[in-house]
Amino acid sequence: MGATSSAEERARLLTQIAEALKIPVSTFRSRGSVKAASGGPTAPECAALLAAFARIDDPERRRECLALVERFGEP
């Protein structure tokens, strides 16, 4: 049961990330070269950002990081 719920959680998170980035979920499952649509982020860039964010232990630093990324994303 633990493995199933873990897999379901990963699938749910990937779906949420894909929706936020306005890219298909399949982008994350693709092997080989993945090009960004319309100059947007690539799946490897997104994965690297998420992995780096996940390594931040301090909740305040995570908030600061998120605020910085959101500011960079403003038009």
C-alpha positions in Angstrom: 0.0 0.0 0.0 2.8 2.4 0.8 4.4 2.0 -2.6 1.1 2.6 -4.4 0.3 5.8 -2.4 3.8 7.0 -3.0 3.4 6.4 -6.8 0.0 8.1 -6.7 1.5 11.1 -4.9 4.3 11.4 -7.5 1.8 11.2 -10.3 -0.4 13.9 -8.6 2.6 16.2 -8.1 3.7 15.8 -11.7 0.2 16.6 -12.9 0.2 19.8 -10.7 3.6 20.8 -11.9 2.7 20.2 -15.6 -0.5 22.2 -15.2 1.4 25.1 -13.6 3.9 25.1 -16.4 1.3 24.6 -19.1 3.1 21.6 -20.5 1.9 18.0 -20.9 2.8 15.5 -18.1 4.4 13.4 -20.8 7.2 15.9 -21.0 8.5 14.6 -17.7 8.4 11.0 -18.8 10.2 11.6 -22.1 13.6 10.1 -22.6 16.3 11.9 -24.5 16.2 15.5 -25.7 13.3 17.6 -24.6 12.9 21.0 -26.1 11.1 23.8 -24.4 7.8 24.9 -26.0 7.8 28.5 -27.0 11.0 29.3 -25.1 9.6 28.0 -21.8 11.5 25.8 -19.4 12.7 22.4 -20.3 11.8 19.4 -18.2 15.4 19.0 -17.0 15.5 22.7 -15.9 12.2 22.2 -14.0 13.6 19.0 -12.4 16.8 20.7 -11.4 14.9 23.6 -9.8 12.7 21.3 -7.9 15.6 19.2 -6.7 17.5 22.2 -5.5 14.4 23.6 -3.8 13.7 20.2 -2.1 17.3 20.3 -0.6 16.5 23.6 1.3 15.9 22.5 4.9 15.0 25.9 6.4 11.3 26.9 5.8 12.2 30.6 5.8 14.8 30.1 3.1 12.3 28.1 1.0 9.9 31.0 1.3 12.6 33.4 0.2 13.6 31.2 -2.7 10.0 30.9 -3.8 9.5 34.7 -3.6 12.7 35.2 -5.7 11.6 32.8 -8.4 8.1 34.3 -8.4 9.6 37.8 -8.9 11.7 36.6 -11.8 8.6 35.2 -13.3 6.7 38.4 -13.3 6.1 40.1 -16.6 
